[in-house]
């Protein structure tokens, strides 16, 4: 089950491009990444790391299902300065209690898709619950790094963010398991 940003969330610290409309989520919600067309990025003036979080639609996962893992994806770029300094980006999850979990920071020099999977909730270290997954906001953090040759900060740019939820649908009590049979043309059975 893939879910994408549908509205701005609680954290809106990043700078957006283009600057209109002023919403943030629509800069990172594409199914097909458009990279430099629209994106969010960090503070290239003071070098402070900036975070954005986005609301997502309901997952539609049937009640009683088991959440096997949650994987956060982002497409991002961290172009280096003349001196080689470059920013980095991290993915983030924000739960309904406003607690944040971050992925590992990376700094690709070309537009790259990076993912990070959690088999267990980073908030409880227990198996994911449906309520917890439904309450998540997804997002990113852009970190800055000073380039002494250019005398400016370089940041990470994020063009797309999405969440993939792997789950196993529960079998209702008293219901037989369904077996899917696929007929392959040209095959003979003896």
N, C-alpha and C positions, 0 to 999 in steps of 0.2 A: 504494500500500500504506500503510494507516494503522496505526500502532502507538500504544498507550497505556501508561501506567504499570501495572506488574503487581506491584511490590514496592518497598520503600524502597531507596534507593541509598546511596552513600558519604557524601553530604552531607545532613545533617538539622539545619539551623540555624534554620529558620523556626518560628514558632509556629503551631499548628494549631487549627482550630475545626471541629467541637466537639473537646474534649480527649480524648474516648474514642470509638473505640479510639485508642491512642497512635501508631498508624502514620500516616505522612504521605501515602503514595501514594494512599490511598483518598479523600483530600480533593480530588484533582485528576484523577481517572481517568474521569469521566463521559463518555459518548457525547453525551448531551444536557446541556449545562451547567446546573447548578442554582444558580449564582452564590452568593448569600448563605447558602445552606443549609450548605455546608461549603467550606473554603478554607484556604490557608496565607497567612501575612503576616510582615512583618519586625518588627524591634525598635522598639517605640514608646516604650520607656523611655530607652534610652541613644542611640538613633539610629544604631546600627551596622547596616550592610547585612547581610542574612541570605540564605543560599543553601540550596536543596534540590535534590537530584538523585534520579532514580527509575529503577529497572531497568525494562526493557520486555521483552516477549516476543520470541521469534525472529520474524523477518520472513517467512520462508517464500519469499523471493525465490529463484528457481531459480539454481543454480550457473552461472557464466559470463555472467550478465546484466550489463548496463552500468547503473551508477547515474548517472542524469542530474542529479538534484538531491535535496537533503534540505531540507525546510521544517519549521520548528518553529513551532507555534501555541501561544498561551496566551490565556486569557480572564481579564481583570483589571480592576481598578477602583482609582483613586487619589483618594479623596474629599478635597477641600481643607478646610483649617482656616478659621477666621474671618478671619485675616489673609491668606488666599490661598495659603499654603504647602501643598504636597502632596508625597507620596512619588512614587516611580516604580517600574516593574518592568522587568526584562530577562529574556529567555529564555536558557537556557544548555544547552550540550552538554558532556558530560564523556567523554573517550575512555578507552580501556583503560589508557593510560599516566598517567591522572589529570590530564591537561591540560584546561583549561577554555576554551571559546569562548563569547562573549556576543553577544546581539543588541543593537540600539540601545535605549536606555532611553526609555520613553514613559510618559505619565501621563494616561490617560483619566479623566474625571470621572464617567462612567457605565460600566456593565459593557460591555466592548468586546473583540472578538476581534482579535488582532494576529498577524501571521505574519512570518517572516524566512526567506529561502531562501538556501542555499549551493549554487552549481553545482559548486564545488570544495571539497575538505576545508579547513576553516579551520586544521587542525593541520599539514597538509603543503603546502598550496597546489597540490595535484595532484588528479587525478580521484579520486572516492570509490572505495574498494574495498568489496567485500561484507563482508570480515572487519572492516573499520573500522566500517561501519554496524551490523553485528551487535553490536559491542562498545560502542556508545554508551549512555550514560545521558542522559536528557533531564531538564530541570528549569527552575528560575527563580531570580531574585534579586529581593528586595524592598529598595528603598532608602528611607531616611527623610529627612525634611526638617523643620527646626524652624519652628514657627509662633510668632512673638513675641507675637501678640495672645493666643492660647490658652495660651502657654507650655507647649507639648508637641510631640512629634514626630508627624508624619503619615507613614503608610507605604502601600505598595502591597499590594493583596490579589489573590491568584491563585486562581481557582476551577477551572480546567481547563488541562491541558497535553497536547499530543499531537504526533506526528511523522508527516509525510507523506513517503514515499519515492517519487520518480518514477524508474522504471527501464524499460529495454528488455530484454525477454527474448531470450537468445541463441538462434540457430537452430542446431540440432545439425548437425555436418558430414554431408554427404550427404543431408540431409533437404530436401525441397522447401519453399518458402515456402507458408504456408497463406493462402488468400484467403478472406475472409468475404464471402458474398453474402447480401444481405437482400432478400427479396421484398416489394414494397410493393403491397398490395391496391389494386385500382382503376386501376392503371397499365397501359397497353397499349404494347407495342413494335411498331413497324411494320417 
